Amino acid sequence: METTKRKRLERKGWKVGTVQEFLGLSNEETAYIEVKLALSKTFQRRRREKRLTQQQAARLLKSSQSRVAKMEAGDPSVSLDLLVRSLLALGTPKRALGRILSSS
């Protein structure tokens, strides 16, 4: 957020903070969410790069289209394990997964 906008909001009585502060998340919880979102976005990007529809990706993963949609949206019901296995199934190199995890 721009500094001028932030100051203007604060002058009007608004409290400006982070999502972590608002939700009362620990550093570990915040890091977990960031990793999950990074994996979800990478999965979506890789699927599109391979020119696969969600339905085609679901068949490849032996899953459903709705599950693929949830994976791409970062749905809480999707495990990190499923995201990692799916990225590997799409041909994502292990080094690329390592970079995703280390940059999150």
KEKOLNU-606515 format. One record per atom (N, C-alpha, C): residue number from 1; residue in three letters; atom name; x, y negated, z negated. Coordinates in nm, 4 decimals. Atoms other than C-alpha are relative to their C-alpha. Layout:
% residues N
k/r/a/X/Y/Z
NUM/ala/CA/X/Y/Z;
...
This chain:
% residues 104
k/r/a/X/Y/Z
1/met/N/0.0850/0.1173/0.0000;
1/met/CA/0.0000/0.0000/0.0000;
1/met/C/0.0895/-0.1236/0.0000;
2/glu/N/-0.0752/0.1239/-0.0062;
2/glu/CA/0.1220/-0.3474/0.0814;
2/glu/C/0.0027/-0.0672/-0.1368;
3/thr/N/-0.0168/0.0654/0.1291;
3/thr/CA/0.2532/-0.5425/-0.2157;
3/thr/C/-0.1034/-0.1102/-0.0204;
4/thr/N/0.0969/0.1097/0.0140;
4/thr/CA/0.0274/-0.8412/-0.1456;
4/thr/C/-0.1401/0.0531/-0.0284;
5/lys/N/0.1325/-0.0591/0.0228;
5/lys/CA/-0.2814/-0.6218/-0.1298;
5/lys/C/-0.0091/0.0559/-0.1414;
6/arg/N/-0.0029/-0.0583/0.1338;
6/arg/CA/-0.1817/-0.4419/-0.4477;
6/arg/C/-0.0164/-0.1090/-0.1060;
7/lys/N/0.0069/0.1092/0.0974;
7/lys/CA/-0.1296/-0.7697/-0.6359;
7/lys/C/-0.1384/-0.0640/-0.0016;
8/arg/N/0.1332/0.0583/-0.0097;
8/arg/CA/-0.4610/-0.9072/-0.5102;
8/arg/C/-0.1024/0.0872/-0.0736;
9/leu/N/0.0918/-0.0915/0.0687;
9/leu/CA/-0.6457/-0.5961/-0.6321;
9/leu/C/0.0196/-0.0035/-0.1505;
10/glu/N/-0.0290/0.0033/0.1439;
10/glu/CA/-0.4711/-0.6058/-0.9690;
10/glu/C/-0.0509/-0.1295/-0.0637;
11/arg/N/0.0517/0.1274/0.0518;
11/arg/CA/-0.5627/-0.9759/-1.0117;
11/arg/C/-0.1513/0.0051/-0.0193;
12/lys/N/0.1459/-0.0120/0.0094;
12/lys/CA/-0.9262/-0.8799/-0.9574;
12/lys/C/-0.0430/0.1061/-0.1011;
13/gly/N/0.0323/-0.0949/0.1054;
13/gly/CA/-0.9046/-0.6207/-1.2349;
13/gly/C/0.0088/0.1465/0.0378;
14/trp/N/-0.0143/-0.1385/-0.0422;
14/trp/CA/-0.8426/-0.3071/-1.0324;
14/trp/C/0.1309/0.0563/-0.0516;
15/lys/N/-0.1224/-0.0694/0.0386;
15/lys/CA/-0.5914/-0.0551/-1.1567;
15/lys/C/0.0474/0.0793/0.1209;
16/val/N/-0.0571/-0.0684/-0.1152;
16/val/CA/-0.3642/0.0724/-0.8822;
16/val/C/0.1018/0.1009/-0.0505;
17/gly/N/-0.0918/-0.1036/0.0447;
17/gly/CA/-0.1846/0.4023/-0.9340;
17/gly/C/0.0098/0.1110/0.1022;
18/thr/N/-0.0184/-0.1144/-0.0885;
18/thr/CA/-0.0988/0.7360/-0.7849;
18/thr/C/-0.1094/0.1037/-0.0234;
19/val/N/0.0945/-0.1104/0.0152;
19/val/CA/-0.3138/1.0422/-0.7312;
19/val/C/0.0388/0.0817/-0.1229;
20/gln/N/-0.0491/-0.0766/0.1144;
20/gln/CA/-0.0963/1.2181/-0.9880;
20/gln/C/-0.0472/-0.0635/-0.1312;
21/glu/N/0.0458/0.0692/0.1206;
21/glu/CA/-0.1794/0.9542/-1.2494;
21/glu/C/-0.1509/0.0118/-0.0165;
22/phe/N/0.1462/-0.0026/0.0039;
22/phe/CA/-0.5491/0.9489/-1.1599;
22/phe/C/-0.0532/0.1361/-0.0451;
23/leu/N/0.0473/-0.1345/0.0328;
23/leu/CA/-0.5893/1.3261/-1.1856;
23/leu/C/0.0694/0.0600/-0.1217;
24/gly/N/-0.0730/-0.0509/0.1157;
24/gly/CA/-0.3454/1.3693/-1.4733;
24/gly/C/0.0790/0.1263/0.0299;
25/leu/N/-0.0755/-0.1182/-0.0418;
25/leu/CA/-0.1307/1.6186/-1.2836;
25/leu/C/0.1426/-0.0041/-0.0521;
26/ser/N/-0.1409/-0.0093/0.0379;
26/ser/CA/0.2049/1.7405/-1.4027;
26/ser/C/0.0844/-0.0095/0.1271;
27/asn/N/-0.0911/0.0037/-0.1150;
27/asn/CA/0.5097/1.7094/-1.1767;
27/asn/C/-0.0054/0.1315/0.0770;
28/glu/N/0.0057/-0.1313/-0.0640;
28/glu/CA/0.4860/2.0830/-1.1085;
28/glu/C/-0.1277/0.0169/0.0819;
29/glu/N/0.1267/-0.0091/-0.0724;
29/glu/CA/0.1191/2.0642/-1.0097;
29/glu/C/0.0031/-0.0862/0.1266;
30/thr/N/-0.0118/0.0889/-0.1157;
30/thr/CA/0.1915/1.7717/-0.7787;
30/thr/C/0.0880/0.0630/0.1069;
31/ala/N/-0.0905/-0.0642/-0.0955;
31/ala/CA/0.4825/1.9573/-0.6171;
31/ala/C/-0.0686/0.1177/0.0690;
32/tyr/N/0.0720/-0.1142/-0.0558;
32/tyr/CA/0.2661/2.2673/-0.5669;
32/tyr/C/-0.0978/-0.0456/0.1081;
33/ile/N/0.0965/0.0529/-0.0964;
33/ile/CA/-0.0033/2.0641/-0.3910;
33/ile/C/0.0712/-0.0514/0.1242;
34/glu/N/-0.0748/0.0519/-0.1143;
34/glu/CA/0.2540/1.8916/-0.1706;
34/glu/C/0.0529/0.1122/0.0884;
35/val/N/-0.0501/-0.1151/-0.0764;
35/val/CA/0.4061/2.2264/-0.0679;
35/val/C/-0.1150/0.0631/0.0789;
36/lys/N/0.1150/-0.0636/-0.0656;
36/lys/CA/0.0644/2.3719/0.0103;
36/lys/C/-0.0484/-0.0829/0.1188;
37/leu/N/0.0439/0.0866/-0.1096;
37/leu/CA/-0.0362/2.0714/0.2210;
37/leu/C/0.1008/-0.0002/0.1151;
38/ala/N/-0.1024/-0.0037/-0.1049;
38/ala/CA/0.2950/2.0768/0.4085;
38/ala/C/-0.0102/0.1301/0.0799;
39/leu/N/0.0155/-0.1286/-0.0692;
39/leu/CA/0.2485/2.4472/0.4897;
39/leu/C/-0.1271/0.0008/0.0846;
40/ser/N/0.1265/0.0051/-0.0745;
40/ser/CA/-0.1129/2.3867/0.5964;
40/ser/C/0.0141/-0.0812/0.1277;
41/lys/N/-0.0177/0.0854/-0.1174;
41/lys/CA/-0.0201/2.1030/0.8313;
41/lys/C/0.0947/0.0649/0.1010;
42/thr/N/-0.0923/-0.0683/-0.0899;
42/thr/CA/0.2698/2.3036/0.9731;
42/thr/C/-0.0705/0.1143/0.0708;
43/phe/N/0.0757/-0.1079/-0.0625;
43/phe/CA/0.0391/2.5985/1.0339;
43/phe/C/-0.0870/-0.0546/0.1133;
44/gln/N/0.0864/0.0591/-0.1026;
44/gln/CA/-0.2049/2.3759/1.2227;
44/gln/C/0.0825/-0.0454/0.1210;
45/arg/N/-0.0853/0.0473/-0.1092;
45/arg/CA/0.0758/2.2189/1.4275;
45/arg/C/0.0541/0.1156/0.0829;
46/arg/N/-0.0534/-0.1168/-0.0716;
46/arg/CA/0.2276/2.5574/1.5151;
46/arg/C/-0.1085/0.0671/0.0841;
47/arg/N/0.1097/-0.0617/-0.0754;
47/arg/CA/-0.1111/2.6968/1.6193;
47/arg/C/-0.0284/-0.0809/0.1260;
48/arg/N/0.0270/0.0858/-0.1162;
48/arg/CA/-0.1695/2.4003/1.8470;
48/arg/C/0.1144/0.0049/0.1014;
49/glu/N/-0.1151/-0.0109/-0.0905;
49/glu/CA/0.1841/2.4199/1.9896;
49/glu/C/-0.0089/0.1268/0.0837;
50/lys/N/0.0143/-0.1272/-0.0704;
50/lys/CA/0.1112/2.7805/2.0844;
50/lys/C/-0.1283/0.0041/0.0836;
51/arg/N/0.1252/0.0127/-0.0756;
51/arg/CA/-0.2166/2.6620/2.2403;
51/arg/C/-0.0996/0.1107/-0.0346;
52/leu/N/0.0956/-0.0991/0.0489;
52/leu/CA/-0.4214/2.8981/2.0259;
52/leu/C/-0.1201/-0.0715/-0.0596;
53/thr/N/0.1174/0.0498/0.0700;
53/thr/CA/-0.7768/2.8298/1.9212;
53/thr/C/0.0025/0.0594/-0.1414;
54/gln/N/0.0083/-0.0581/0.1342;
54/gln/CA/-0.8665/2.8959/1.5594;
54/gln/C/-0.0457/0.1449/0.0089;
55/gln/N/0.0494/-0.1367/-0.0188;
55/gln/CA/-1.0512/3.2056/1.6800;
55/gln/C/0.1137/0.0929/0.0430;
56/gln/N/-0.1118/-0.0826/-0.0468;
56/gln/CA/-0.7427/3.3365/1.8634;
56/gln/C/0.1022/0.0214/-0.1114;
57/ala/N/-0.0925/-0.0134/0.1130;
57/ala/CA/-0.5207/3.2663/1.5635;
57/ala/C/-0.0561/0.0974/-0.1022;
58/ala/N/0.0641/-0.0904/0.0962;
58/ala/CA/-0.7706/3.4475/1.3417;
58/ala/C/0.0169/0.1450/0.0440;
59/arg/N/-0.0182/-0.1367/-0.0499;
59/arg/CA/-0.7543/3.7563/1.5648;
59/arg/C/0.1435/0.0464/-0.0208;
60/leu/N/-0.1418/-0.0322/0.0179;
60/leu/CA/-0.3737/3.7463/1.5547;
60/leu/C/0.0303/0.0336/-0.1463;
61/leu/N/-0.0244/-0.0173/0.1437;
61/leu/CA/-0.3824/3.7236/1.1745;
61/leu/C/-0.0917/0.1036/-0.0649;
62/lys/N/0.0992/-0.0940/0.0517;
62/lys/CA/-0.6636/3.9807/1.1400;
62/lys/C/-0.0824/-0.0666/-0.1107;
63/ser/N/0.0782/0.0793/0.0935;
63/ser/CA/-0.8744/3.7175/0.9698;
63/ser/C/-0.1204/-0.0572/0.0734;
64/ser/N/0.1164/0.0630/-0.0634;
64/ser/CA/-1.1721/3.4947/1.0503;
64/ser/C/0.0325/-0.1440/0.0367;
65/gln/N/-0.0187/0.1392/-0.0419;
65/gln/CA/-1.1990/3.1582/1.2211;
65/gln/C/-0.0203/-0.0937/-0.1188;
66/ser/N/0.0259/0.0877/0.1144;
66/ser/CA/-1.3436/3.0060/0.9045;
66/ser/C/0.1176/0.0000/-0.0976;
67/arg/N/-0.1175/-0.0075/0.0878;
67/arg/CA/-1.0411/3.1277/0.7073;
67/arg/C/0.1137/-0.0841/0.0566;
68/val/N/-0.1035/0.0813/-0.0652;
68/val/CA/-0.8069/2.9666/0.9609;
68/val/C/-0.0308/-0.1483/-0.0224;
69/ala/N/0.0397/0.1391/0.0239;
69/ala/CA/-1.0033/2.6406/0.9264;
69/ala/C/0.0324/-0.0408/-0.1436;
70/lys/N/-0.0320/0.0287/0.1404;
70/lys/CA/-0.9643/2.6603/0.5479;
70/lys/C/0.1506/-0.0120/-0.0204;
71/met/N/-0.1462/0.0068/0.0100;
71/met/CA/-0.5914/2.7253/0.5862;
71/met/C/0.0497/-0.1355/0.0472;
72/glu/N/-0.0439/0.1271/-0.0566;
72/glu/CA/-0.5523/2.4162/0.8012;
72/glu/C/-0.0441/-0.1192/-0.0838;
73/ala/N/0.0518/0.1087/0.0832;
73/ala/CA/-0.7557/2.2039/0.5603;
73/ala/C/0.0641/-0.0026/-0.1387;
74/gly/N/-0.0618/-0.0047/0.1325;
74/gly/CA/-0.5470/2.3051/0.2580;
74/gly/C/-0.0981/0.0378/-0.1088;
75/asp/N/0.1026/-0.0413/0.0944;
75/asp/CA/-0.8472/2.4640/0.0886;
75/asp/C/0.0638/0.0704/-0.1208;
76/pro/N/-0.0567/-0.0618/0.1196;
76/pro/CA/-0.7754/2.5670/-0.2723;
76/pro/C/-0.0093/0.1527/-0.0033;
77/ser/N/0.0152/-0.1456/0.0018;
77/ser/CA/-0.8939/2.9224/-0.2029;
77/ser/C/0.1066/0.0718/0.0827;
78/val/N/-0.1043/-0.0596/-0.0840;
78/val/CA/-0.6049/2.9798/0.0400;
78/val/C/0.1298/0.0070/-0.0799;
79/ser/N/-0.1226/-0.0178/0.0778;
79/ser/CA/-0.2930/3.1224/-0.1216;
79/ser/C/0.1232/-0.0429/0.0798;
80/leu/N/-0.1280/0.0306/-0.0649;
80/leu/CA/0.0635/3.0160/-0.0492;
80/leu/C/0.0490/0.1216/0.0773;
81/asp/N/-0.0407/-0.1241/-0.0639;
81/asp/CA/0.1292/3.3791/0.0373;
81/asp/C/-0.0622/0.0121/0.1395;
82/leu/N/0.0684/-0.0082/-0.1291;
82/leu/CA/-0.1305/3.3723/0.3165;
82/leu/C/0.0553/-0.1023/0.0988;
83/leu/N/-0.0549/0.1031/-0.0884;
83/leu/CA/0.0065/3.0459/0.4557;
83/leu/C/0.1379/0.0405/0.0521;
84/val/N/-0.1352/-0.0398/-0.0415;
84/val/CA/0.3642/3.1764/0.4611;
84/val/C/-0.0070/0.1175/0.0969;
85/arg/N/0.0120/-0.1153/-0.0897;
85/arg/CA/0.2661/3.5123/0.6163;
85/arg/C/-0.0549/-0.0411/0.1367;
86/ser/N/0.0596/0.0456/-0.1253;
86/ser/CA/0.0571/3.3336/0.8782;
86/ser/C/0.0994/-0.0796/0.0835;
87/leu/N/-0.1023/0.0739/-0.0729;
87/leu/CA/0.3378/3.0969/0.9691;
87/leu/C/0.1026/0.0948/0.0616;
88/leu/N/-0.0939/-0.0991/-0.0544;
88/leu/CA/0.5718/3.3923/1.0105;
88/leu/C/-0.0624/0.0738/0.1180;
89/ala/N/0.0688/-0.0683/-0.1091;
89/ala/CA/0.3111/3.5654/1.2290;
89/ala/C/-0.0062/-0.0863/0.1258;
90/leu/N/-0.0005/0.0910/-0.1142;
90/leu/CA/0.3059/3.2561/1.4508;
90/leu/C/0.1419/-0.0236/0.0538;
91/gly/N/-0.1373/0.0095/-0.0499;
91/gly/CA/0.6818/3.2915/1.4952;
91/gly/C/0.0833/-0.1103/-0.0625;
92/thr/N/-0.0772/0.1038/0.0676;
92/thr/CA/0.7989/3.0249/1.2523;
92/thr/C/0.1260/0.0620/-0.0601;
93/pro/N/-0.1240/-0.0551/0.0567;
93/pro/CA/1.1664/3.0898/1.1698;
93/pro/C/0.0077/-0.0220/-0.1519;
94/lys/N/-0.0135/0.0108/0.1457;
94/lys/CA/1.2542/3.1494/0.8037;
94/lys/C/0.0710/-0.1293/-0.0397;
95/arg/N/-0.0712/0.1257/0.0304;
95/arg/CA/1.4909/2.8520/0.8136;
95/arg/C/-0.0968/-0.1185/0.0030;
96/ala/N/0.0989/0.1082/-0.0086;
96/ala/CA/1.2024/2.6273/0.9194;
96/ala/C/-0.0884/-0.0006/-0.1244;
97/leu/N/0.0785/-0.0083/0.1246;
97/leu/CA/0.9977/2.7534/0.6238;
97/leu/C/0.0810/-0.0562/-0.1173;
98/gly/N/-0.0865/0.0519/0.1046;
98/gly/CA/1.2932/2.6773/0.3992;
98/gly/C/0.0066/-0.1531/0.0018;
99/arg/N/-0.0029/0.1462/-0.0120;
99/arg/CA/1.3096/2.3215/0.5333;
99/arg/C/-0.1315/-0.0613/-0.0479;
100/ile/N/0.1309/0.0495/0.0442;
100/ile/CA/0.9362/2.2753/0.4737;
100/ile/C/-0.0043/-0.0018/-0.1532;
101/leu/N/0.0034/-0.0110/0.1453;
101/leu/CA/0.9721/2.3937/0.1153;
101/leu/C/0.0959/-0.0986/-0.0672;
102/ser/N/-0.0985/0.0880/0.0626;
102/ser/CA/1.2816/2.1877/0.0447;
102/ser/C/-0.0335/-0.1475/0.0188;
103/ser/N/0.0328/0.1415/-0.0228;
103/ser/CA/1.1402/1.8650/0.1911;
103/ser/C/-0.1274/-0.0428/-0.0701;
104/ser/N/0.1277/0.0348/0.0657;
104/ser/CA/0.8070/1.8818/0.0061;
104/ser/C/0.0218/-0.0554/-0.1373;
